Amino acid sequence: MATFYGRQFTGARTASGQRYAPDALTAAHRTLPFGTRLQVTNPRNGNSVIVTINDRGPFHANRVLDLSDAAADQIGIRNAGSGKVELAVLDN
């Protein structure tokens, strides 16, 4: 399950030290190294996006990823607020 950051976090520092930009294709994961590239797919519609891990989280038991606004839009989960996703780590 993935969720997304709200725009209220725009400009806030992520755990990697970068500032959150809602239009960037980034995400938060609890353990993957910063800079890891992930293909995130919404199995309901087949839409995919490639994101770069630059933050830690989500800190909710049943969620594996927090996406930027742009990434959530691209896979079609923004209106629902969350959605099931499939993850594939890409070679860096």
Secondary structure as UniProt FT lines:
FT   STRAND          2..4
FT   HELIX           7..9
FT   TURN            10..11
FT   TURN            15..16
FT   TURN            22..23
FT   STRAND          26..28
FT   TURN            34..35
FT   STRAND          37..41
FT   TURN            43..45
FT   STRAND          48..55
FT   TURN            61..62
FT   STRAND          65..67
FT   HELIX           69..75
FT   TURN            78..80
FT   STRAND          82..83
FT   STRAND          86..90
//
